[in-house]
Amino acid sequence: MMKLKRMKTGIILSNLGTPTAPTSSAIRQFLRAFLSDPRIIQEIHPWLWRIILESFVLPFRTAKVRGLYEKIWTDAGSPLLAYSLKQEKALNAALSSAEIPVVFAMTYGEPSFDNALNRLEERGCERIIVLPLYPQYSSTTTAAVFDGVARAFRSKMVLPEIIFVRDYHRHPLYIQAIASSIEAHWQAQERGKLLLFSFHGLPVSYCARGDPYSKACEETVAAVTATLGLKKEEYALTYQSRLGVQPWLQPYTMEFLSQKAREGLKSVDVIAPGFAVDCLETLEELALQNKAAFLQSGGEVFHYIPALNDRKEHIALLQALVEERL
């Protein structure tokens, strides 16, 4: 029997994106690319939204966001990019024996999908596994990665075989990695009275039109809390980072924390399982703004449990997601 030649496989890890620097010009460039995507703003006509974006949103958001990025910027640059490159390095090491190269790309910003595909093409990859680092699928995140990869291929004469990882919100290794990070935190810190799972929000109308994101978030929380053996009164699920005036998924994280503190909750542990790496929404909004709201409303102890980042359990999950598709 003729032996088939094994196709050279490469991996693209992908996350949303980040400004290249905490400056007004860099942030404006990033926000323009991000907020111009019709996957993000789905219910306003593109022509009208362009006027609103350039005239009102960008001037206001750029000034506001610059100060927020300045609070979390590190010597290695943006936390999102720094942690993502650590993931790239760790997964490359984990897959080195199989000679499977791993590159990181962002939907908005650099390194781009064009950059990633060129790097894998230079390595002779004939099959590419695209792994968006969004455990819970959403049209605003995972589908935007698919769009970005497709655009990058427009200039290619020959296309590789493409395998796209849609989600992994119920994968046993993902659930165990989240549960293990919580247990490790509880071993290092006194356990709070409530464990709060905070996910990035989404307009209610998107879910009403079929986006399965909220259901996936609920399924993740159900699986993690079952693994930890938690009772219903010991945890809660909320949504953060809403933009604009339309209704988003509720309860809202900040309002929930403030209300619970006023009702007498003194200590809380907060984790954001939808974020594969720490970034502006976790390090500034969640760990700083929401902590301040909780303490100002009468709470006493607020602990943020970091994202999985480059924890060994997380790299093992990413390795499994790849190997399952080889």
C-alpha positions as CSV (number, residue, x, y, z in Angstrom):
1,M,0.0,0.0,0.0
2,M,1.3,3.4,-0.9
3,K,2.2,5.5,2.1
4,L,0.7,9.0,2.0
5,K,3.0,12.0,2.6
6,R,2.2,13.9,5.8
7,M,1.2,17.5,5.2
8,K,3.3,20.1,6.9
9,T,1.0,21.8,9.5
10,G,1.2,25.2,11.0
11,I,-0.8,26.9,13.8
12,I,-2.2,30.4,14.0
13,L,-3.1,31.5,17.5
14,S,-5.3,34.6,17.3
15,N,-6.6,37.2,19.7
16,L,-8.5,40.5,19.2
17,G,-5.7,43.1,19.2
18,T,-4.1,46.0,21.0
19,P,-2.5,49.4,20.2
20,T,1.2,49.4,19.5
21,A,1.7,52.1,22.2
22,P,-0.3,53.9,24.8
23,T,-0.4,57.0,22.6
24,S,-3.3,58.9,21.1
25,S,-2.3,58.1,17.5
26,A,-1.8,54.4,18.1
27,I,-5.0,54.0,20.1
28,R,-7.0,55.9,17.5
29,Q,-5.6,53.7,14.8
30,F,-6.5,50.5,16.8
31,L,-10.0,51.7,17.7
32,R,-10.8,52.8,14.1
33,A,-9.9,49.3,12.8
34,F,-11.8,47.5,15.7
35,L,-14.9,49.7,15.6
36,S,-15.1,49.8,11.8
37,D,-15.7,46.0,11.6
38,P,-19.3,45.3,10.8
39,R,-19.0,42.2,13.0
40,I,-18.7,44.6,16.0
41,I,-21.3,47.2,15.1
42,Q,-24.0,45.1,13.4
43,E,-27.1,47.2,13.6
44,I,-26.1,50.7,12.3
45,H,-25.7,51.3,8.5
46,P,-22.0,51.4,7.7
47,W,-22.2,54.9,6.2
48,L,-24.0,56.4,9.2
49,W,-21.7,54.6,11.6
50,R,-18.6,55.9,9.9
51,I,-19.8,59.5,10.5
52,I,-20.6,58.7,14.1
53,L,-17.4,56.9,14.6
54,E,-15.1,59.7,13.2
55,S,-17.1,62.6,14.6
56,F,-18.0,61.5,18.1
57,V,-16.8,58.0,19.2
58,L,-13.1,58.2,18.2
59,P,-12.3,61.6,19.7
60,F,-14.0,60.7,23.0
61,R,-12.9,57.1,23.3
62,T,-9.3,57.8,22.3
63,A,-8.8,60.3,25.1
64,K,-10.5,58.1,27.6
65,V,-8.8,54.8,26.7
66,R,-5.3,56.4,26.5
67,G,-5.3,57.0,30.3
68,L,-6.5,53.4,30.9
69,Y,-3.8,51.9,28.8
70,E,-1.2,54.0,30.5
71,K,-2.2,52.3,33.8
72,I,-1.5,48.8,32.6
73,W,1.3,49.2,30.1
74,T,4.4,47.3,30.9
75,D,8.1,47.3,29.9
76,A,7.2,44.4,27.5
77,G,4.5,46.5,26.0
78,S,0.8,45.7,26.0
79,P,-0.1,42.9,28.4
80,L,-2.3,41.2,25.7
81,L,0.6,41.1,23.2
82,A,3.2,40.2,25.8
83,Y,1.2,37.2,27.2
84,S,0.2,36.1,23.7
85,L,3.8,35.9,22.6
86,K,4.5,33.9,25.7
87,Q,1.7,31.5,24.7
88,E,3.2,31.3,21.2
89,K,6.6,30.4,22.6
90,A,5.3,27.8,25.0
91,L,3.1,26.1,22.4
92,N,6.0,26.0,20.0
93,A,8.0,24.3,22.6
94,A,5.2,21.8,23.3
95,L,4.8,20.9,19.6
96,S,8.5,21.0,18.7
97,S,8.9,17.3,18.5
98,A,6.1,17.2,15.9
99,E,7.8,20.1,14.0
100,I,4.6,22.1,14.0
101,P,5.3,25.9,13.9
102,V,3.0,28.2,15.9
103,V,2.6,31.9,15.1
104,F,0.4,34.5,16.8
105,A,-1.8,37.0,14.9
106,M,-4.3,39.7,15.8
107,T,-7.6,40.5,14.2
108,Y,-6.9,44.2,14.6
109,G,-3.2,45.3,14.5
110,E,0.2,43.7,14.3
111,P,1.2,40.9,13.9
112,S,-1.5,40.6,11.3
113,F,-3.0,37.5,9.6
114,D,-1.0,38.5,6.5
115,N,2.2,38.4,8.6
116,A,1.2,35.0,10.1
117,L,0.4,33.3,6.8
118,N,3.6,34.5,5.2
119,R,5.6,33.1,8.1
120,L,3.9,29.7,7.8
121,E,4.2,29.8,4.0
122,E,7.9,30.3,4.4
123,R,8.0,27.2,6.6
124,G,6.3,25.1,3.9
125,C,3.0,24.6,5.7
126,E,0.3,23.0,3.5
127,R,-2.3,22.8,6.3
128,I,-3.1,25.5,8.8
129,I,-5.1,25.2,12.0
130,V,-6.6,28.5,13.1
131,L,-7.2,28.7,16.8
132,P,-9.0,31.8,18.0
133,L,-8.4,32.3,21.7
134,Y,-12.1,32.8,22.5
135,P,-13.4,29.8,24.4
136,Q,-17.0,31.0,23.9
137,Y,-18.0,31.5,20.3
138,S,-19.4,34.9,19.2
139,S,-20.0,36.5,15.9
140,T,-18.1,39.5,17.2
141,T,-14.9,37.7,18.0
142,T,-14.5,34.2,16.6
143,A,-16.3,35.0,13.3
144,A,-14.2,38.1,12.9
145,V,-11.1,35.9,13.0
146,F,-12.5,33.8,10.2
147,D,-13.2,37.0,8.2
148,G,-9.6,38.2,8.8
149,V,-8.0,35.0,7.7
150,A,-10.2,34.9,4.6
151,R,-9.2,38.5,3.6
152,A,-5.5,37.6,4.0
153,F,-5.9,34.7,1.6
154,R,-7.3,37.0,-1.2
155,S,-3.8,37.6,-2.5
156,K,-2.7,34.0,-2.4
157,M,-2.7,31.9,-5.6
158,V,-2.5,28.6,-3.7
159,L,-4.5,28.0,-0.6
160,P,-3.5,25.5,2.2
161,E,-6.0,23.2,3.8
162,I,-7.6,25.2,6.6
163,I,-9.0,23.8,9.9
164,F,-10.8,26.3,12.0
165,V,-11.4,25.8,15.8
166,R,-14.8,27.3,16.5
167,D,-14.9,27.1,20.3
168,Y,-13.9,25.1,23.3
169,H,-16.1,26.4,26.1
170,R,-16.9,22.9,27.3
171,H,-13.6,21.2,26.6
172,P,-12.6,19.1,29.7
173,L,-9.1,20.6,29.8
174,Y,-10.4,24.1,29.6
175,I,-12.8,23.5,32.4
176,Q,-10.1,21.9,34.5
177,A,-7.7,24.7,33.8
178,I,-10.2,27.3,35.0
179,A,-11.1,25.3,38.1
180,S,-7.4,24.7,38.9
181,S,-6.6,28.4,38.7
182,I,-9.4,29.1,41.1
183,E,-8.3,26.4,43.5
184,A,-4.7,27.7,43.3
185,H,-5.9,31.2,44.2
186,W,-7.9,29.9,47.1
187,Q,-4.8,28.1,48.4
188,A,-2.8,31.4,48.2
189,Q,-5.5,33.8,49.4
190,E,-8.4,33.6,51.9
191,R,-11.4,32.5,49.9
192,G,-14.1,35.1,49.3
193,K,-17.7,34.7,50.2
194,L,-18.7,34.8,46.5
195,L,-17.0,33.6,43.3
196,L,-18.0,35.9,40.4
197,F,-17.6,34.9,36.8
198,S,-17.4,38.0,34.6
199,F,-17.6,37.7,30.9
200,H,-17.3,40.4,28.2
201,G,-20.8,41.7,27.4
202,L,-22.7,41.6,24.1
203,P,-25.8,43.5,23.0
204,V,-29.0,41.6,23.8
205,S,-30.1,42.0,20.2
206,Y,-27.2,40.1,18.9
207,C,-28.2,37.1,21.0
208,A,-31.8,37.5,19.9
209,R,-30.7,37.1,16.3
210,G,-28.9,33.9,17.0
211,D,-25.5,34.6,18.5
212,P,-24.9,31.6,21.0
213,Y,-22.5,33.5,23.2
214,S,-24.5,33.8,26.3
215,K,-25.5,30.2,26.3
216,A,-21.8,29.2,26.0
217,C,-20.9,31.4,28.9
218,E,-23.6,29.8,31.0
219,E,-22.4,26.3,30.1
220,T,-18.8,27.2,31.0
221,V,-19.9,28.4,34.4
222,A,-22.1,25.3,35.0
223,A,-19.2,23.0,34.2
224,V,-16.6,24.9,36.3
225,T,-18.9,25.2,39.4
226,A,-19.8,21.5,39.1
227,T,-16.1,20.6,39.0
228,L,-15.5,22.8,42.1
229,G,-18.7,21.4,43.8
230,L,-20.1,24.9,44.4
231,K,-23.6,25.6,45.6
232,K,-25.8,28.1,43.7
233,E,-25.4,30.8,46.4
234,E,-21.6,30.6,46.2
235,Y,-21.2,31.9,42.7
236,A,-22.7,34.3,40.1
237,L,-22.4,35.2,36.4
238,T,-22.2,38.8,35.1
239,Y,-21.2,40.7,32.0
240,Q,-18.8,43.7,31.6
241,S,-17.4,46.1,29.1
242,R,-20.7,47.3,27.5
243,L,-20.6,50.2,25.0
244,G,-23.4,52.5,24.0
245,V,-26.9,52.9,25.4
246,Q,-28.6,49.8,24.0
247,P,-29.3,46.9,26.4
248,W,-26.5,44.4,26.8
249,L,-26.4,41.0,28.5
250,Q,-27.1,41.4,32.2
251,P,-26.5,41.5,35.1
252,Y,-23.8,44.2,34.6
253,T,-20.6,43.4,36.6
254,M,-20.1,46.8,38.2
255,E,-23.7,47.3,39.1
256,F,-23.9,43.8,40.5
257,L,-20.8,44.2,42.7
258,S,-22.0,47.5,44.0
259,Q,-25.4,46.2,44.8
260,K,-24.0,43.1,46.6
261,A,-21.7,45.2,48.6
262,R,-24.6,47.4,49.7
263,E,-26.5,44.3,50.7
264,G,-23.6,43.2,53.0
265,L,-21.2,41.2,50.9
266,K,-17.7,41.8,52.3
267,S,-15.4,39.7,50.1
268,V,-15.5,38.5,46.5
269,D,-13.2,36.6,44.1
270,V,-13.6,37.6,40.5
271,I,-12.5,35.6,37.4
272,A,-13.0,36.3,33.7
273,P,-12.9,32.9,31.9
274,G,-13.7,34.3,28.5
275,F,-10.3,36.1,28.3
276,A,-7.4,33.8,27.3
277,V,-4.9,36.5,28.4
278,D,-5.0,39.5,30.7
279,C,-5.7,42.7,28.9
280,L,-7.3,46.2,29.4
281,E,-10.7,44.7,30.2
282,T,-9.3,42.5,33.0
283,L,-6.4,44.4,34.4
284,E,-7.9,47.9,34.4
285,E,-11.7,47.6,34.1
286,L,-12.2,44.5,36.2
287,A,-9.2,44.6,38.7
288,L,-9.2,48.3,39.2
289,Q,-12.6,50.0,38.3
290,N,-14.8,47.2,39.5
291,K,-12.7,46.7,42.6
292,A,-13.1,50.4,43.4
293,A,-16.9,50.2,42.9
294,F,-17.1,47.2,45.3
295,L,-15.0,48.8,48.0
296,Q,-16.8,52.2,47.8
297,S,-20.1,50.5,48.2
298,G,-19.1,48.8,51.4
299,G,-17.1,45.7,50.3
300,E,-13.9,45.0,52.1
301,V,-11.9,42.3,50.1
302,F,-11.7,42.1,46.3
303,H,-9.5,39.6,44.6
304,Y,-9.0,39.3,40.9
305,I,-8.0,35.8,39.7
306,P,-5.7,36.2,36.6
307,A,-6.5,34.9,33.2
308,L,-4.9,31.6,32.2
309,N,-2.2,33.4,30.2
310,D,0.7,31.0,29.8
311,R,-0.1,28.7,32.7
312,K,1.0,25.1,32.0
313,E,-2.6,23.9,32.1
314,H,-3.6,26.4,29.5
315,I,-0.7,25.4,27.1
316,A,-1.7,21.8,27.6
317,L,-5.3,22.7,26.5
318,L,-4.0,24.5,23.4
319,Q,-1.8,21.6,22.6
320,A,-4.8,19.2,22.9
321,L,-7.0,21.4,20.7
322,V,-4.3,21.2,18.0
323,E,-3.5,17.5,18.3
324,E,-7.2,16.6,18.2
325,R,-7.2,18.1,14.7
326,L,-4.0,16.7,13.3
